[in-house]
Each structure stands twice: as C-alpha cells, then as structure tokens.
Amino acid sequence: MRQTPLRLISTLLVVLLLVGCSSTPRKPQAADDPLVQPSPSLDDGMERFHELNIGQRIDGLAMSGGGQNGAYGVGFVQGWREVGIPRFSFVTGVSTGALVASHVFLDSAEADEVMARFYTHVKRRDILCDRNFLVGLTSDSFMSMEPLERLLETVVTNKVIDDVAVASEGGKRLLLIGTVNLDTGGFHIWDMGAMARARQYVKYRAVLRASAGPPVAVPPVPLDGGLHCDGGTASSVFVPFSKDALTEQRRARVRALAAKRGQPPLIPGTLYVLVNGLRQPDTIVMKQDVLDIAERALSVQGYSMRLGNFWYIYERVKELEGQFRLRFLPDSLKEEAKDFLAFDQKKMQRIFDQGVLDGRNPNIWVKEPPSLKPDR
C-alpha cells in the first residue's frame, strides 16, 4: 500500500539520519537558458500597483497548497462565480494554489472550466512518476514531475499566459506566485503578470512547477541560478502588503502622489483566504513507533505554521482597516483529503463537487483564523 506523503517524508528523514547519501554535482545554468532570463522586479511592480490603484478598492484572493485537494478551491471558485465573485485586484498562490491562480486571475467561466477538467480528470500518472528507491536516495528526489511539466504545456498555454498579460492591465492587477529558494532559504515572490507581459512562457510554467513541487518528493526547479521548490514549505498563503513589500522611500512617493490627487493611497477591501486543507488535524491515539511519531510531528508542525501564518495576515489586514475572510475544507472531506498526492479521480470529484456547493454560500466564510489551541 502506498504511503501517505507525510509518512513517506518522515520515513525518508529517518533513513537520511541513519545513512549517508551521495549527490549529483550541480551544474550551473547556461547563460542562454530561458529559466535565467532576468525577471521583472517585484519592487517596481508593487510601486506601480499602488500608483495605478490610488483611490481604488482593493480586494484580493490568497490560495493555499494541498495537492489533489486543490479540487476544492477550483470548485469553490466555480460556485462562487455563479452567485457573484469579486474581480480581484490581486491573486496569490502557492503549490496547488499556484497551478489554479492563473485561471482564477483571468476571471472567466471558461477559464474556470479548464481548471475543473484538470482537477477532476487528471490521474496520478499525469502528475508524478515514481523513481526506484535507491535511485531516489542518491539523487534529488524520490519522484519526478516530468508528467506535470508536459501537462502544463497543454493547460497553461502561451495563449493563457498572453491572456494573463492582458488581464494584469499593465500592472494594475497582480498575479503573484510563491516559491522557496533552497539556496538562500528565502521565500521568493514572482510577479507573473509582468513575466507574462515579457512573454517569458517557459519560465512562467517553470515557476508554477517549482511552487507545486514538494521537496524530497520531487526535484527542485533551477530558476535564476537557485533551486526553487514548493512555496508552501515556508508560507501556506501570502499577501502583497507585508511591511517589507515596499521600501519606505517608494511608499512615500505613492503617498505624495495620492495626496496630490486628493485621494487615499488605497481603499481597503476584503482579503479572501481559500485553504485547500482541513481546519485542524484529527485527534488520534499515537503508537510508540518512530515513523508514526515523525509523521505526526510533521503534521503538527505544519498545522501550527499555518495558523501562525493566518494570524499574521489577519492582523495585517485589520491594521490596514480591511476585511478578512477565511475558508477551509469541511470536516466531511477528511477521508478524501488525507493523501493529497494520490490524485484519485473519484476523491477529487467529490472534493470538487463540495467546493461548488460551498462556493454558492455567501455565509460560509469565517471572519478570523481559528484559535492556536484546538477547540476540542
């Protein structure tokens, strides 16, 4: 029986602690590699975003990771569109949220349908292929995402990327994807609208693949001379208005321009956080088994990190006098949500269908994150 992702990773951690492993020498990227084309500056993009939105209401959507559970977010958006979804000023995504984000950003029922087919018809072999265990132990991962690389070329086509360029309105709307740079250990935010306007098609898809790639399970992606992996490794969701998103000098220029126009720099709207995961882990009776303990510890660590992430964003939204809305997978999907790398069509269809139903319900959002102490 295939191990769950957390059990697989915990197994590997124990193995790697007990045995040494060799590695393949890393080759530098060639200067003409499209994956090292200079990326548009996010700082410049943030300043332009603020300038173009002076006096405008800002609503945003942040989407988390979750593997096959991304079917929930896709279904939710489709149901939400049926009853009236905001036209977001920004959309952000990590991991499976990164794969969905481009089509959500396009703000059309046709784009939603593309993602609906992707998350209800895809099979595991369309995303991942397993490597021999011993080969994986001496390389950079235990699985390959070559199937997803090929699939992205048919789903996130050059035409889709060109549509993102148009939808970004010259920088007035932002599509942002997060990855982790394993070399620096930092969280890297990519301005996908600017990349689309620069027609960096190969790199655009590579960023999505990097953000969707859990480390150890699949290889990191070389980008800008660094190795990048799943953005959810560092941040379950993110927003473009953290305190370091703009330098103080640039903020001052935007404030001065807004004052000259007699308008507020931005009108706070609502941030919607759509989580493709369960609200909290199950209560279980632990076995005194090293792999079970390692798996549970990773689960608790991830849960605590997510809650801290949500509370930071919540406090930041309130500081800016905006509104905060949050939605998790319902507990009724516990069994379907467990093995998020299974890419089981029947489970994804059930997750998607529930997402559609929930998206139609305007009262389903909660207005603050759950307590750091589970309410049991």
Residue, then its C-alpha position, 0 to 999 in steps of 0.5 A: m500500500r502506498q504511503t501517505p506523503l507525510r509518512l513517506i517524508s518522515t520515513l525518508l528523514v529517518v533513513l537520511l539520519l541513519v545513512g549517508c547519501s551521495s549527490t549529483p554535482r550541480k551544474p550551473q545554468a547556461a547563460d542562454d537558458p530561458l529559466v535565467q532570463p532576468s525577471p521583472s522586479l517585484d519592487d517596481g511592480m508593487e510601486r506601480f500597483h499602488e500608483l495605478n490603484i490610488g483611490q481604488r478598492i482593493d480586494g484580493l484572493a490568497m490560495s493555499g497548497g494541498g495537492q489533489n485537494g486543490a479540487y476544492g478551491v477550483g470548485f469553490v471558485q466555480g460556485w462562487r462565480e455563479v452567485g457573484i465573485p469579486r474581480f480581484s485586484f490581486v491573486t496569490g498562490v502557492s503549490t496547488g494554489a499556484l497551478v489554479a491562480s492563473h485561471v482564477f486571475l483571468d476571471s472567466a467561466e471558461a477559464d474556470e472550466v479548464m481548471a475543473r477538467f484538470y482537477t477532476h480528470v487528471k490521474r496520478r500518472d499525469i502528475l508524478c512518476d515514481r523513481n526506484f528507491l535507491v535511485g531516489l536516495t542518491s539523487d534529488s528526489f524520490m519522484s519526478m514531475e516530468p508528467l506535470e511539466r508536459l501537462l502544463e504545456t497543454v493547460v497553461t498555454n502561451k495563449v493563457i499566459d498572453d491572456v494573463a498579460v492582458a488581464s494584469e492591465g499593465g500592472k494594475r492587477l497582480l498575479l503573484i506566485g510563491t516559491v522557496n529558494l533552497d539556496t538562500g532559504g528565502f521565500h521568493i515572490w514572482d510577479m507573473g503578470a509582468m513575466a507574462r507581459a515579457r512573454q517569458y512562457v517557459k519560465y512562467r510554467a517553470v515557476l508554477r512547477a517549482s511552487a507545486g513541487p514538494p521537496v524530497a518528493v520531487p526535484p527542485v526547479p533551477l530558476d535564476g541560478g537557485l533551486h526553487c521548490d514548493g512555496g508552501t514549505a515556508s508560507s501556506v498563503f501570502v499577501p502583497f502588503s507585508k511591511d517589507a513589500l515596499t521600501e519606505q522611500r517608494r511608499a512615500r512617493v505613492r503617498a505624495l502622489a495620492a495626496k496630490r490627487g486628493q485621494p487615499p493611497l488605497i481603499p481597503g477591501t476584503l482579503y479572501v483566504l481559500v485553504n485547500g486543507l482541513r481546519q485542524p488535524d484529527t485527534i488520534v491515539m499515537k503508537q510508540d513507533v518512530l515513523d508514526i511519531a515523525e509523521r505526526a510531528l510533521s503534521v503538527q508542525g505544519y498545522s501550527m505554521r499555518l495558523g501562525n501564518f493566518w494570524y499574521i495576515y489577519e492582523r495585517v489586514k485589520e491594521l490596514e482597516g480591511q476585511f478578512r475572510l477565511r475558508f477551509l475544507p469541511d470536516s466531511l472531506k477528511e477521508e478524501a483529503k488525507d493523501f493529497l498526492a494520490f490524485d484519485q479521480k473519484k476523491m477529487q470529484r467529490i472534493f470538487d463537487q463540495g467546493v461548488l456547493d460551498g462556493r454558492n454560500p455567501n455565509i460560509w466564510v469565517k471572519e478570523p483564523p481559528s484559535l492556536k489551541p484546538d477547540r476540542 
